[in-house]
């Protein structure tokens, strides 16, 4: 009896662990496509909670009608199969959602429903079912329910911290789902019959063999993948095509490097970073918020040897990968900080002559790096005539320009002189890289500074891209720490086509596409369905139901 109690507690604990592991690992399947905004996380959390609620209800109803421990094992076993199927089904589900043209909100919601709901619904059935099996008398019901739900919650706590601090940094997402699924199947199959054990063994051999390695959440459609891994903040891929090497974060290109000329700027928008020193001739120290592949810092070190370049990058793995693949030099003039940009500025007391902000993406903008309070902090860390250069992905007109002009209005509360520059020849209503220049002094003269600057290419780029038609700003918000709805502002942007313009038009960057083994996903779903139906018939069929107490059937 004590062994049975221990097995029941282990199922409850592992189910709680699995729910959080599936939720957190599942987010890494969605963020490369839909971003990591509040809408994406809201969809994931909402679907998981809805699935658990449905599972609690169904688990209670089913356990009242068929209080059979083997049925509970069947539910857990099938939940394990469905958990294993998630990384393989992600390809089919996300491709189907994208083919419907759904934007971030609905796309993330439907994908979460398809991928995360089935397994979590079954896992939600475990706790109420276990309460039924453990409770012998009505007066023990409260104690049993409280005890088992505490064990389940403890499992979820371990699942949360274990997934975030151990599993995601240490292994790939596919392996997390396989580990969770196979653990559920192994524990629940102990009491089930030979067909269950055979199914477990067959899936274990199949999915851990080279055949099972065919499924993957993301690959480079063109070029060769050098490294793909999960970080504490991103899904990271390094891919190379011809002479161009690209760093992808969450499916979007963040940095590029020419293999033959590592210090050359590949993305056109990065050439505008030089405006920080063009407008501040005697610059001695600059700060980059956002490192990526360190394209800008490397260029500054090469062109301005006396300059001290500091870089603050929040993701330690990005720093590691940049050193490994993007020729980041080990020089005393380059100082790298692993920290959040705003937190770093709050801690340091020294001044910078230029601050380059390159921490915004198409699908995600850290709201705390867009507010009035942040830009006041930035100005406080600038020298008296310092300059801010910020890159933002938006359009200068149309419904995808709100985030740009809200940022402009917010910065104008702090900086007396601001310039807006299109970083490409793309028409104004289309999503593209936009450069915002903010000067600490009102007398900042962009045209005069460029006329005396030695880089004529930069002057030509500015003259072609300078945007002077500033709209009426009364309709745009000033973003604050208390209210900064950047997710809703970038929502129109995430659904629009966007490409980073390269220095030369004859280059093409490796494109990220979802790819995987569709046939394997179908086989897994088929096995889960067959097993579920077969188990109900064979393990908890009429012969077992006949042995239930008569009062069970009268309920």
Secondary structure by P-SEA (a helix, b strand, c coil): caaaaaaaaaaaaaaaaaaaaaaaaaaaaccccccccaaaaaaaaaaaaaaaaaaaaaaaaaaaacccaaaaaaaaaaaaaaaaacccaaaaaaaaaaaacccaaaaaaaaaaacccaaaaaaaacaaaaaaaacccccaaaaaaaaaaaaaaaaaaaaaaaaaccccccccaaaaaaaaaaaaaaaaaccccaaaaaaaaaaaaaaaccccccccccccccccccccccccccbbbbbbcccbbbbbcccccccccccccccccccccccccaaaaaacccccbbbbcccccaaaaaaaaaacccbbbbbbbccaaaaaaaaccccccccccbbbbcccaaaaaacccccccbbbbccccccccccccccaaaaaaaaaacccbbbbbbbbbcccccccaaaaaaaaaaaaacccbbbbbcccccccccccbbbbbbbccccccaaaaaaacccaaaaaaaaacccccccccccccccccccccccccccccccbbbbbbccccccccbbbbbbccaaaaaaaaaaaaaaaaaaaaccccaaaaaacccccccc
